[in-house]
Amino acid sequence: MAPDIWTRAAIEEHWRASERGDTEAEHAIYAADAILDYPQSGERFRGRAKISAQRGGHPASRHFTVHRITGTGALWVSECVITYDEVPTYSVSIMEFVHGQVAHETQYFADAFGAPEWRTALAEPMPGRNITRA
């Protein structure tokens, strides 16, 4: 299997395992010494065990919807909606691979927002979505 095909399959399985709540499979993608950064809070989690513990300890009910995975070689990006207790949060995950495992992930989170009226004539809905107004 070509490396990019394998990497994409591993990322897809990571997100499926996240949705299932299978923490062992979810974190198999990470190197033992991987780093996970959350720039918005300034937090860094060092090591697969800490990454797994902070996610496994999350008190909310979580669901994952992957909209797009793109990348090649060592750098891959996933665009997702992570729903915490029925509240959607938009997320971008940037994964850097070394020797077939994630060595560094940076994850950004953003809340949904309503579109202002002044853009109504300029915008169209994204596929499968409705435009929400401010």
N, CA, C and O atoms as CSV, one atom per row, in Angstrom:
chain,resi,resn,atom,element,x,y,z
A,1,MET,N,N,0.854,-1.174,0.000
A,1,MET,CA,C,0.000,0.000,0.000
A,1,MET,C,C,0.899,1.235,0.000
A,1,MET,O,O,1.841,1.312,0.788
A,2,ALA,N,N,0.620,2.194,-0.868
A,2,ALA,CA,C,1.403,3.426,-0.947
A,2,ALA,C,C,1.301,4.192,0.374
A,2,ALA,O,O,0.261,4.155,1.032
A,3,PRO,N,N,2.385,4.890,0.769
A,3,PRO,CA,C,2.379,5.585,2.062
A,3,PRO,C,C,1.196,6.541,2.253
A,3,PRO,O,O,0.593,6.551,3.326
A,4,ASP,N,N,0.850,7.339,1.245
A,4,ASP,CA,C,-0.261,8.287,1.419
A,4,ASP,C,C,-1.596,7.569,1.600
A,4,ASP,O,O,-2.452,8.032,2.353
A,5,ILE,N,N,-1.773,6.452,0.923
A,5,ILE,CA,C,-3.011,5.680,1.080
A,5,ILE,C,C,-3.082,5.110,2.496
A,5,ILE,O,O,-4.136,5.131,3.130
A,6,TRP,N,N,-1.944,4.597,2.985
A,6,TRP,CA,C,-1.894,4.060,4.342
A,6,TRP,C,C,-2.169,5.170,5.369
A,6,TRP,O,O,-2.939,4.970,6.309
A,7,THR,N,N,-1.544,6.329,5.190
A,7,THR,CA,C,-1.706,7.427,6.148
A,7,THR,C,C,-3.159,7.881,6.185
A,7,THR,O,O,-3.719,8.076,7.264
A,8,ARG,N,N,-3.773,8.051,5.021
A,8,ARG,CA,C,-5.179,8.457,4.968
A,8,ARG,C,C,-6.064,7.439,5.675
A,8,ARG,O,O,-6.963,7.818,6.426
A,9,ALA,N,N,-5.822,6.159,5.446
A,9,ALA,CA,C,-6.603,5.106,6.104
A,9,ALA,C,C,-6.426,5.157,7.619
A,9,ALA,O,O,-7.386,4.959,8.364
A,10,ALA,N,N,-5.208,5.420,8.075
A,10,ALA,CA,C,-4.945,5.514,9.518
A,10,ALA,C,C,-5.683,6.703,10.128
A,10,ALA,O,O,-6.224,6.596,11.228
A,11,ILE,N,N,-5.711,7.829,9.426
A,11,ILE,CA,C,-6.426,9.008,9.928
A,11,ILE,C,C,-7.928,8.739,9.950
A,11,ILE,O,O,-8.606,9.084,10.918
A,12,GLU,N,N,-8.446,8.130,8.901
A,12,GLU,CA,C,-9.878,7.797,8.867
A,12,GLU,C,C,-10.241,6.869,10.025
A,12,GLU,O,O,-11.276,7.050,10.666
A,13,GLU,N,N,-9.393,5.879,10.294
A,13,GLU,CA,C,-9.656,4.980,11.422
A,13,GLU,C,C,-9.563,5.726,12.746
A,13,GLU,O,O,-10.335,5.446,13.663
A,14,HIS,N,N,-8.637,6.666,12.865
A,14,HIS,CA,C,-8.530,7.491,14.079
A,14,HIS,C,C,-9.853,8.192,14.370
A,14,HIS,O,O,-10.333,8.170,15.503
A,15,TRP,N,N,-10.444,8.814,13.348
A,15,TRP,CA,C,-11.703,9.550,13.556
A,15,TRP,C,C,-12.869,8.592,13.807
A,15,TRP,O,O,-13.743,8.897,14.618
A,16,ARG,N,N,-12.900,7.444,13.130
A,16,ARG,CA,C,-13.956,6.450,13.395
A,16,ARG,C,C,-13.851,5.938,14.832
A,16,ARG,O,O,-14.862,5.789,15.518
A,17,ALA,N,N,-12.620,5.668,15.284
A,17,ALA,CA,C,-12.414,5.209,16.664
A,17,ALA,C,C,-12.812,6.295,17.658
A,17,ALA,O,O,-13.371,5.997,18.714
A,18,SER,N,N,-12.529,7.550,17.325
A,18,SER,CA,C,-12.941,8.662,18.185
A,18,SER,C,C,-14.451,8.657,18.346
A,18,SER,O,O,-14.966,8.810,19.454
A,19,GLU,N,N,-15.161,8.478,17.233
A,19,GLU,CA,C,-16.628,8.457,17.273
A,19,GLU,C,C,-17.146,7.266,18.079
A,19,GLU,O,O,-18.129,7.400,18.808
A,20,ARG,N,N,-16.506,6.115,17.961
A,20,ARG,CA,C,-16.925,4.921,18.695
A,20,ARG,C,C,-16.590,4.994,20.182
A,20,ARG,O,O,-17.144,4.247,20.987
A,21,GLY,N,N,-15.684,5.893,20.538
A,21,GLY,CA,C,-15.223,5.951,21.919
A,21,GLY,C,C,-14.188,4.891,22.235
A,21,GLY,O,O,-13.996,4.534,23.397
A,22,ASP,N,N,-13.523,4.389,21.215
A,22,ASP,CA,C,-12.492,3.366,21.358
A,22,ASP,C,C,-11.150,4.066,21.537
A,22,ASP,O,O,-10.424,4.281,20.566
A,23,THR,N,N,-10.820,4.422,22.778
A,23,THR,CA,C,-9.634,5.246,23.027
A,23,THR,C,C,-8.339,4.547,22.622
A,23,THR,O,O,-7.398,5.211,22.188
A,24,GLU,N,N,-8.269,3.220,22.753
A,24,GLU,CA,C,-7.039,2.531,22.361
A,24,GLU,C,C,-6.803,2.665,20.856
A,24,GLU,O,O,-5.700,3.008,20.429
A,25,ALA,N,N,-7.824,2.399,20.060
A,25,ALA,CA,C,-7.692,2.536,18.604
A,25,ALA,C,C,-7.531,3.997,18.199
A,25,ALA,O,O,-6.792,4.303,17.263
A,26,GLU,N,N,-8.216,4.898,18.896
A,26,GLU,CA,C,-8.128,6.333,18.590
A,26,GLU,C,C,-6.698,6.836,18.716
A,26,GLU,O,O,-6.262,7.678,17.930
A,27,HIS,N,N,-5.971,6.330,19.693
A,27,HIS,CA,C,-4.633,6.848,19.976
A,27,HIS,C,C,-3.503,5.992,19.422
A,27,HIS,O,O,-2.332,6.313,19.627
A,28,ALA,N,N,-3.834,4.904,18.721
A,28,ALA,CA,C,-2.806,4.058,18.111
A,28,ALA,C,C,-2.029,4.814,17.035
A,28,ALA,O,O,-0.906,4.432,16.708
A,29,ILE,N,N,-2.599,5.864,16.487
A,29,ILE,CA,C,-1.970,6.646,15.423
A,29,ILE,C,C,-0.789,7.484,15.930
A,29,ILE,O,O,0.054,7.914,15.143
A,30,TYR,N,N,-0.731,7.712,17.250
A,30,TYR,CA,C,0.281,8.602,17.820
A,30,TYR,C,C,1.553,7.865,18.216
A,30,TYR,O,O,1.497,6.756,18.747
A,31,ALA,N,N,2.698,8.486,17.955
A,31,ALA,CA,C,3.971,7.983,18.460
A,31,ALA,C,C,3.950,8.084,19.991
A,31,ALA,O,O,3.237,8.919,20.548
A,32,ALA,N,N,4.714,7.252,20.657
A,32,ALA,CA,C,4.748,7.257,22.130
A,32,ALA,C,C,5.124,8.624,22.674
A,32,ALA,O,O,4.653,9.010,23.744
A,33,ASP,N,N,5.969,9.368,21.954
A,33,ASP,CA,C,6.427,10.683,22.419
A,33,ASP,C,C,5.760,11.833,21.654
A,33,ASP,O,O,6.308,12.933,21.592
A,34,ALA,N,N,4.582,11.584,21.074
A,34,ALA,CA,C,3.878,12.606,20.295
A,34,ALA,C,C,3.548,13.826,21.147
A,34,ALA,O,O,3.482,13.760,22.375
A,35,ILE,N,N,3.344,14.932,20.456
A,35,ILE,CA,C,2.958,16.197,21.089
A,35,ILE,C,C,1.628,16.633,20.490
A,35,ILE,O,O,1.437,16.574,19.275
A,36,LEU,N,N,0.708,17.071,21.348
A,36,LEU,CA,C,-0.564,17.645,20.930
A,36,LEU,C,C,-0.648,19.062,21.475
A,36,LEU,O,O,-0.546,19.277,22.683
A,37,ASP,N,N,-0.835,20.030,20.580
A,37,ASP,CA,C,-0.948,21.437,20.981
A,37,ASP,C,C,-2.356,21.951,20.738
A,37,ASP,O,O,-2.964,21.666,19.706
A,38,TYR,N,N,-2.869,22.711,21.699
A,38,TYR,CA,C,-4.121,23.465,21.574
A,38,TYR,C,C,-3.739,24.952,21.668
A,38,TYR,O,O,-3.703,25.493,22.773
A,39,PRO,N,N,-3.456,25.622,20.550
A,39,PRO,CA,C,-2.999,27.006,20.594
A,39,PRO,C,C,-3.956,27.971,21.293
A,39,PRO,O,O,-3.508,28.926,21.927
A,40,GLN,N,N,-5.254,27.738,21.190
A,40,GLN,CA,C,-6.206,28.680,21.771
A,40,GLN,C,C,-6.156,28.694,23.294
A,40,GLN,O,O,-6.437,29.727,23.903
A,41,SER,N,N,-5.804,27.574,23.924
A,41,SER,CA,C,-5.702,27.543,25.385
A,41,SER,C,C,-4.255,27.584,25.847
A,41,SER,O,O,-3.986,27.788,27.031
A,42,GLY,N,N,-3.314,27.391,24.914
A,42,GLY,CA,C,-1.904,27.379,25.276
A,42,GLY,C,C,-1.433,26.054,25.851
A,42,GLY,O,O,-0.317,25.973,26.365
A,43,GLU,N,N,-2.263,25.004,25.778
A,43,GLU,CA,C,-1.914,23.715,26.372
A,43,GLU,C,C,-1.092,22.856,25.408
A,43,GLU,O,O,-1.320,22.853,24.198
A,44,ARG,N,N,-0.146,22.140,25.973
A,44,ARG,CA,C,0.631,21.139,25.243
A,44,ARG,C,C,0.558,19.844,26.046
A,44,ARG,O,O,0.778,19.836,27.257
A,45,PHE,N,N,0.245,18.755,25.355
A,45,PHE,CA,C,0.204,17.430,25.956
A,45,PHE,C,C,1.328,16.621,25.329
A,45,PHE,O,O,1.383,16.461,24.109
A,46,ARG,N,N,2.216,16.115,26.161
A,46,ARG,CA,C,3.398,15.422,25.666
A,46,ARG,C,C,3.271,13.926,25.972
A,46,ARG,O,O,3.184,13.514,27.129
A,47,GLY,N,N,3.262,13.131,24.906
A,47,GLY,CA,C,3.206,11.682,25.044
A,47,GLY,C,C,1.815,11.125,24.795
A,47,GLY,O,O,0.811,11.715,25.194
A,48,ARG,N,N,1.773,9.966,24.123
A,48,ARG,CA,C,0.503,9.316,23.798
A,48,ARG,C,C,-0.348,9.093,25.044
A,48,ARG,O,O,-1.565,9.264,24.990
A,49,ALA,N,N,0.260,8.717,26.158
A,49,ALA,CA,C,-0.503,8.437,27.380
A,49,ALA,C,C,-1.239,9.685,27.879
A,49,ALA,O,O,-2.402,9.598,28.273
A,50,LYS,N,N,-0.579,10.831,27.865
A,50,LYS,CA,C,-1.237,12.068,28.314
A,50,LYS,C,C,-2.299,12.532,27.318
A,50,LYS,O,O,-3.355,13.024,27.717
A,51,ILE,N,N,-2.021,12.374,26.031
A,51,ILE,CA,C,-3.004,12.743,25.016
A,51,ILE,C,C,-4.265,11.905,25.216
A,51,ILE,O,O,-5.376,12.435,25.205
A,52,SER,N,N,-4.091,10.615,25.394
A,52,SER,CA,C,-5.224,9.714,25.602
A,52,SER,C,C,-5.955,10.027,26.904
A,52,SER,O,O,-7.185,10.012,26.937
A,53,ALA,N,N,-5.220,10.308,27.969
A,53,ALA,CA,C,-5.840,10.585,29.265
A,53,ALA,C,C,-6.681,11.854,29.228
A,53,ALA,O,O,-7.769,11.889,29.802
A,54,GLN,N,N,-6.191,12.899,28.558
A,54,GLN,CA,C,-6.971,14.144,28.548
A,54,GLN,C,C,-8.212,13.985,27.695
A,54,GLN,O,O,-9.244,14.575,28.016
A,55,ARG,N,N,-8.156,13.222,26.631
A,55,ARG,CA,C,-9.347,13.000,25.808
A,55,ARG,C,C,-10.294,12.020,26.480
A,55,ARG,O,O,-11.509,12.218,26.466
A,56,GLY,N,N,-9.748,10.970,27.065
A,56,GLY,CA,C,-10.577,9.973,27.734
A,56,GLY,C,C,-11.267,10.513,28.964
A,56,GLY,O,O,-12.306,9.997,29.376
A,57,GLY,N,N,-10.696,11.552,29.555
A,57,GLY,CA,C,-11.283,12.151,30.747
A,57,GLY,C,C,-12.287,13.252,30.453
A,57,GLY,O,O,-12.808,13.881,31.375
A,58,HIS,N,N,-12.564,13.488,29.178
A,58,HIS,CA,C,-13.479,14.579,28.814
A,58,HIS,C,C,-14.873,14.261,29.327
A,58,HIS,O,O,-15.402,13.185,29.050
A,59,PRO,N,N,-15.481,15.189,30.079
A,59,PRO,CA,C,-16.780,14.891,30.686
A,59,PRO,C,C,-17.966,14.964,29.719
A,59,PRO,O,O,-19.048,14.476,30.048
A,60,ALA,N,N,-17.792,15.554,28.553
A,60,ALA,CA,C,-18.915,15.734,27.632
A,60,ALA,C,C,-19.131,14.489,26.774
A,60,ALA,O,O,-18.220,13.688,26.564
A,61,SER,N,N,-20.347,14.352,26.293
A,61,SER,CA,C,-20.638,13.376,25.255
A,61,SER,C,C,-20.078,13.950,23.961
A,61,SER,O,O,-20.388,15.088,23.610
A,62,ARG,N,N,-19.250,13.176,23.238
A,62,ARG,CA,C,-18.578,13.696,22.045
A,62,ARG,C,C,-18.976,12.901,20.808
A,62,ARG,O,O,-19.139,11.682,20.855
A,63,HIS,N,N,-19.128,13.614,19.712
A,63,HIS,CA,C,-19.366,12.993,18.411
A,63,HIS,C,C,-18.516,13.704,17.377
A,63,HIS,O,O,-18.261,14.903,17.493
A,64,PHE,N,N,-18.074,12.965,16.361
A,64,PHE,CA,C,-17.132,13.476,15.379
A,64,PHE,C,C,-17.705,13.325,13.974
A,64,PHE,O,O,-18.134,12.241,13.581
A,65,THR,N,N,-17.708,14.417,13.229
A,65,THR,CA,C,-18.101,14.401,11.824
A,65,THR,C,C,-16.935,14.964,11.032
A,65,THR,O,O,-16.571,16.128,11.194
A,66,VAL,N,N,-16.355,14.142,10.181
A,66,VAL,CA,C,-15.217,14.569,9.370
A,66,VAL,C,C,-15.747,15.100,8.048
A,66,VAL,O,O,-16.469,14.405,7.333
A,67,HIS,N,N,-15.385,16.337,7.731
A,67,HIS,CA,C,-15.798,16.944,6.469
A,67,HIS,C,C,-14.760,16.761,5.374
A,67,HIS,O,O,-15.104,16.615,4.201
A,68,ARG,N,N,-13.484,16.770,5.761
A,68,ARG,CA,C,-12.450,16.643,4.736
A,68,ARG,C,C,-11.131,16.246,5.377
A,68,ARG,O,O,-10.776,16.721,6.456
A,69,ILE,N,N,-10.418,15.373,4.696
A,69,ILE,CA,C,-9.048,15.019,5.059
A,69,ILE,C,C,-8.214,15.262,3.813
A,69,ILE,O,O,-8.532,14.768,2.731
A,70,THR,N,N,-7.149,16.022,3.975
A,70,THR,CA,C,-6.277,16.294,2.837
A,70,THR,C,C,-4.832,16.298,3.315
A,70,THR,O,O,-4.538,16.673,4.450
A,71,GLY,N,N,-3.946,15.881,2.441
A,71,GLY,CA,C,-2.539,15.902,2.792
A,71,GLY,C,C,-1.732,15.009,1.883
A,71,GLY,O,O,-2.254,14.342,0.989
A,72,THR,N,N,-0.451,15.019,2.140
A,72,THR,CA,C,0.485,14.151,1.427
A,72,THR,C,C,1.763,14.087,2.250
A,72,THR,O,O,2.100,15.021,2.978
A,73,GLY,N,N,2.458,12.983,2.124
A,73,GLY,CA,C,3.719,12.865,2.845
A,73,GLY,C,C,3.527,12.959,4.344
A,73,GLY,O,O,2.728,12.223,4.923
A,74,ALA,N,N,4.255,13.859,4.967
A,74,ALA,CA,C,4.265,13.978,6.425
A,74,ALA,C,C,3.196,14.906,6.990
A,74,ALA,O,O,2.998,14.927,8.204
A,75,LEU,N,N,2.492,15.682,6.142
A,75,LEU,CA,C,1.569,16.697,6.655
A,75,LEU,C,C,0.145,16.442,6.184
A,75,LEU,O,O,-0.119,16.366,4.984
A,76,TRP,N,N,-0.786,16.309,7.153
A,76,TRP,CA,C,-2.189,16.012,6.864
A,76,TRP,C,C,-3.099,16.914,7.691
A,76,TRP,O,O,-2.793,17.243,8.838
A,77,VAL,N,N,-4.217,17.308,7.094
A,77,VAL,CA,C,-5.183,18.201,7.743
A,77,VAL,C,C,-6.559,17.557,7.705
A,77,VAL,O,O,-7.000,17.075,6.661
A,78,SER,N,N,-7.232,17.549,8.843
A,78,SER,CA,C,-8.620,17.084,8.929
A,78,SER,C,C,-9.492,18.261,9.344
A,78,SER,O,O,-9.180,18.981,10.293
A,79,GLU,N,N,-10.582,18.442,8.623
A,79,GLU,CA,C,-11.595,19.439,8.994
A,79,GLU,C,C,-12.784,18.673,9.545
A,79,GLU,O,O,-13.351,17.820,8.863
A,80,CYS,N,N,-13.160,18.975,10.773
A,80,CYS,CA,C,-14.182,18.202,11.471
A,80,CYS,C,C,-15.144,19.114,12.219
A,80,CYS,O,O,-14.875,20.293,12.448
A,81,VAL,N,N,-16.261,18.532,12.586
A,81,VAL,CA,C,-17.137,19.125,13.586
A,81,VAL,C,C,-17.136,18.147,14.750
A,81,VAL,O,O,-17.486,16.977,14.595
A,82,ILE,N,N,-16.742,18.637,15.906
A,82,ILE,CA,C,-16.782,17.830,17.121
A,82,ILE,C,C,-17.943,18.379,17.943
A,82,ILE,O,O,-17.966,19.557,18.298
A,83,THR,N,N,-18.891,17.521,18.234
A,83,THR,CA,C,-20.072,17.941,18.980
A,83,THR,C,C,-19.905,17.512,20.429
A,83,THR,O,O,-19.802,16.323,20.730
A,84,TYR,N,N,-19.878,18.482,21.310
A,84,TYR,CA,C,-19.751,18.242,22.742
A,84,TYR,C,C,-21.114,18.509,23.379
A,84,TYR,O,O,-21.616,19.631,23.326
A,85,ASP,N,N,-21.713,17.479,23.981
A,85,ASP,CA,C,-23.043,17.615,24.593
A,85,ASP,C,C,-24.011,18.351,23.666
A,85,ASP,O,O,-24.713,19.272,24.086
A,86,GLU,N,N,-24.038,17.932,22.404
A,86,GLU,CA,C,-24.950,18.423,21.371
A,86,GLU,C,C,-24.644,19.843,20.884
A,86,GLU,O,O,-25.463,20.432,20.178
A,87,VAL,N,N,-23.492,20.402,21.242
A,87,VAL,CA,C,-23.086,21.726,20.768
A,87,VAL,C,C,-21.911,21.540,19.802
A,87,VAL,O,O,-20.850,21.063,20.204
A,88,PRO,N,N,-22.097,21.919,18.513
A,88,PRO,CA,C,-21.025,21.707,17.544
A,88,PRO,C,C,-19.884,22.708,17.702
A,88,PRO,O,O,-20.101,23.895,17.948
A,89,THR,N,N,-18.668,22.196,17.552
A,89,THR,CA,C,-17.470,23.018,17.532
A,89,THR,C,C,-16.693,22.626,16.283
A,89,THR,O,O,-16.439,21.445,16.046
A,90,TYR,N,N,-16.323,23.608,15.496
A,90,TYR,CA,C,-15.577,23.338,14.277
A,90,TYR,C,C,-14.111,23.185,14.640
A,90,TYR,O,O,-13.579,23.943,15.452
A,91,SER,N,N,-13.461,22.196,14.031
A,91,SER,CA,C,-12.087,21.878,14.396
A,91,SER,C,C,-11.248,21.627,13.153
A,91,SER,O,O,-11.710,21.051,12.168
A,92,VAL,N,N,-10.006,22.075,13.231
A,92,VAL,CA,C,-9.005,21.751,12.216
A,92,VAL,C,C,-7.863,21.063,12.955
A,92,VAL,O,O,-7.310,21.595,13.917
A,93,SER,N,N,-7.527,19.877,12.484
A,93,SER,CA,C,-6.453,19.090,13.064
A,93,SER,C,C,-5.319,19.006,12.041
A,93,SER,O,O,-5.517,18.544,10.917
A,94,ILE,N,N,-4.144,19.454,12.441
A,94,ILE,CA,C,-2.962,19.371,11.588
A,94,ILE,C,C,-2.044,18.319,12.187
A,94,ILE,O,O,-1.528,18.482,13.293
A,95,MET,N,N,-1.848,17.235,11.441
A,95,MET,CA,C,-1.032,16.118,11.929
A,95,MET,C,C,0.256,16.032,11.126
A,95,MET,O,O,0.246,16.073,9.895
A,96,GLU,N,N,1.362,15.913,11.847
A,96,GLU,CA,C,2.671,15.742,11.233
A,96,GLU,C,C,3.160,14.325,11.560
A,96,GLU,O,O,3.266,13.945,12.727
A,97,PHE,N,N,3.452,13.564,10.523
A,97,PHE,CA,C,3.839,12.165,10.669
A,97,PHE,C,C,5.348,11.972,10.551
A,97,PHE,O,O,6.014,12.605,9.731
A,98,VAL,N,N,5.866,11.082,11.392
A,98,VAL,CA,C,7.250,10.626,11.321
A,98,VAL,C,C,7.199,9.103,11.481
A,98,VAL,O,O,6.628,8.595,12.446
A,99,HIS,N,N,7.791,8.388,10.543
A,99,HIS,CA,C,7.821,6.922,10.580
A,99,HIS,C,C,6.425,6.322,10.741
A,99,HIS,O,O,6.247,5.345,11.469
A,100,GLY,N,N,5.431,6.908,10.060
A,100,GLY,CA,C,4.088,6.334,10.026
A,100,GLY,C,C,3.203,6.626,11.213
A,100,GLY,O,O,2.096,6.094,11.301
A,101,GLN,N,N,3.669,7.471,12.140
A,101,GLN,CA,C,2.849,7.830,13.297
A,101,GLN,C,C,2.844,9.340,13.478
A,101,GLN,O,O,3.758,10.034,13.031
A,102,VAL,N,N,1.799,9.844,14.144
A,102,VAL,CA,C,1.718,11.275,14.421
A,102,VAL,C,C,2.767,11.632,15.465
A,102,VAL,O,O,2.769,11.104,16.577
A,103,ALA,N,N,3.659,12.538,15.081
A,103,ALA,CA,C,4.673,13.043,15.999
A,103,ALA,C,C,4.214,14.353,16.639
A,103,ALA,O,O,4.574,14.662,17.775
A,104,HIS,N,N,3.409,15.122,15.888
A,104,HIS,CA,C,2.943,16.422,16.377
A,104,HIS,C,C,1.582,16.714,15.762
A,104,HIS,O,O,1.405,16.614,14.548
A,105,GLU,N,N,0.632,17.070,16.598
A,105,GLU,CA,C,-0.691,17.488,16.137
A,105,GLU,C,C,-0.996,18.844,16.751
A,105,GLU,O,O,-0.760,19.079,17.936
A,106,THR,N,N,-1.521,19.723,15.921
A,106,THR,CA,C,-2.029,21.004,16.405
A,106,THR,C,C,-3.503,21.029,16.060
A,106,THR,O,O,-3.885,20.778,14.917
A,107,GLN,N,N,-4.337,21.333,17.052
A,107,GLN,CA,C,-5.774,21.320,16.834
A,107,GLN,C,C,-6.347,22.682,17.207
A,107,GLN,O,O,-6.137,23.195,18.306
A,108,TYR,N,N,-7.081,23.248,16.245
A,108,TYR,CA,C,-7.749,24.540,16.427
A,108,TYR,C,C,-9.246,24.308,16.535
A,108,TYR,O,O,-9.789,23.432,15.862
A,109,PHE,N,N,-9.919,25.088,17.377
A,109,PHE,CA,C,-11.354,24.964,17.604
A,109,PHE,C,C,-12.022,26.314,17.387
A,109,PHE,O,O,-11.469,27.358,17.733
A,110,ALA,N,N,-13.228,26.279,16.804
A,110,ALA,CA,C,-13.979,27.516,16.582
A,110,ALA,C,C,-15.464,27.241,16.772
A,110,ALA,O,O,-15.984,26.219,16.324
A,111,ASP,N,N,-16.128,28.159,17.434
A,111,ASP,CA,C,-17.574,28.062,17.593
A,111,ASP,C,C,-18.268,28.558,16.333
A,111,ASP,O,O,-17.733,29.384,15.594
A,112,ALA,N,N,-19.469,28.040,16.102
A,112,ALA,CA,C,-20.279,28.502,14.973
A,112,ALA,C,C,-20.687,29.958,15.209
A,112,ALA,O,O,-20.781,30.407,16.351
A,113,PHE,N,N,-20.928,30.687,14.116
A,113,PHE,CA,C,-21.412,32.064,14.236
A,113,PHE,C,C,-22.381,32.342,13.098
A,113,PHE,O,O,-22.325,31.715,12.039
A,114,GLY,N,N,-23.258,33.284,13.339
A,114,GLY,CA,C,-24.238,33.661,12.333
A,114,GLY,C,C,-23.646,34.633,11.324
A,114,GLY,O,O,-22.837,35.496,11.664
A,115,ALA,N,N,-24.073,34.470,10.068
A,115,ALA,CA,C,-23.605,35.359,9.000
A,115,ALA,C,C,-24.338,36.694,9.067
A,115,ALA,O,O,-25.549,36.724,9.288
A,116,PRO,N,N,-23.614,37.802,8.876
A,116,PRO,CA,C,-24.272,39.106,8.897
A,116,PRO,C,C,-25.124,39.325,7.639
A,116,PRO,O,O,-24.839,38.773,6.576
A,117,GLU,N,N,-26.150,40.122,7.780
A,117,GLU,CA,C,-27.075,40.395,6.673
A,117,GLU,C,C,-26.377,41.012,5.471
A,117,GLU,O,O,-26.774,40.748,4.336
A,118,TRP,N,N,-25.345,41.830,5.689
A,118,TRP,CA,C,-24.727,42.537,4.569
A,118,TRP,C,C,-24.072,41.592,3.562
A,118,TRP,O,O,-23.788,42.001,2.436
A,119,ARG,N,N,-23.824,40.322,3.948
A,119,ARG,CA,C,-23.215,39.359,3.022
A,119,ARG,C,C,-24.247,38.487,2.305
A,119,ARG,O,O,-23.875,37.622,1.513
A,120,THR,N,N,-25.522,38.698,2.569
A,120,THR,CA,C,-26.576,37.837,2.022
A,120,THR,C,C,-26.482,37.689,0.507
A,120,THR,O,O,-26.582,36.573,-0.003
A,121,ALA,N,N,-26.297,38.769,-0.213
A,121,ALA,CA,C,-26.275,38.716,-1.677
A,121,ALA,C,C,-24.978,38.098,-2.216
A,121,ALA,O,O,-24.905,37.779,-3.403
A,122,LEU,N,N,-23.980,37.926,-1.390
A,122,LEU,CA,C,-22.683,37.433,-1.844
A,122,LEU,C,C,-22.485,35.936,-1.612
A,122,LEU,O,O,-21.687,35.300,-2.300
A,123,ALA,N,N,-23.202,35.382,-0.656
A,123,ALA,CA,C,-22.931,34.014,-0.216
A,123,ALA,C,C,-23.991,33.034,-0.692
A,123,ALA,O,O,-25.142,33.395,-0.935
A,124,GLU,N,N,-23.568,31.787,-0.817
A,124,GLU,CA,C,-24.484,30.680,-1.060
A,124,GLU,C,C,-24.203,29.635,0.010
A,124,GLU,O,O,-23.109,29.614,0.575
A,125,PRO,N,N,-25.160,28.777,0.296
A,125,PRO,CA,C,-24.915,27.758,1.323
A,125,PRO,C,C,-23.854,26.754,0.879
A,125,PRO,O,O,-23.773,26.400,-0.297
A,126,MET,N,N,-23.058,26.308,1.817
A,126,MET,CA,C,-22.124,25.218,1.564
A,126,MET,C,C,-22.940,23.959,1.293
A,126,MET,O,O,-24.063,23.850,1.785
A,127,PRO,N,N,-22.418,23.014,0.534
A,127,PRO,CA,C,-23.165,21.785,0.263
A,127,PRO,C,C,-23.622,21.106,1.549
A,127,PRO,O,O,-22.833,20.886,2.468
A,128,GLY,N,N,-24.904,20.782,1.596
A,128,GLY,CA,C,-25.472,20.102,2.760
A,128,GLY,C,C,-25.683,20.968,3.972
A,128,GLY,O,O,-25.975,20.453,5.051
A,129,ARG,N,N,-25.545,22.269,3.828
A,129,ARG,CA,C,-25.653,23.195,4.973
A,129,ARG,C,C,-26.654,24.290,4.689
A,129,ARG,O,O,-26.989,24.555,3.535
A,130,ASN,N,N,-27.126,24.917,5.731
A,130,ASN,CA,C,-27.944,26.127,5.636
A,130,ASN,C,C,-27.153,27.278,6.218
A,130,ASN,O,O,-26.367,27.085,7.145
A,131,ILE,N,N,-27.347,28.455,5.694
A,131,ILE,CA,C,-26.688,29.641,6.260
A,131,ILE,C,C,-27.492,30.081,7.481
A,131,ILE,O,O,-28.706,30.276,7.410
A,132,THR,N,N,-26.794,30.229,8.589
A,132,THR,CA,C,-27.436,30.775,9.782
A,132,THR,C,C,-27.146,32.267,9.833
A,132,THR,O,O,-26.054,32.711,9.478
A,133,ARG,N,N,-28.102,33.011,10.264
A,133,ARG,CA,C,-27.976,34.484,10.303
A,133,ARG,C,C,-27.649,34.949,11.718
A,133,ARG,O,O,-28.041,34.338,12.712
A,134,ALA,N,N,-26.926,36.039,11.762
A,134,ALA,CA,C,-26.537,36.643,13.052
A,134,ALA,C,C,-27.750,37.222,13.734
A,134,ALA,O,O,-27.639,37.775,14.828
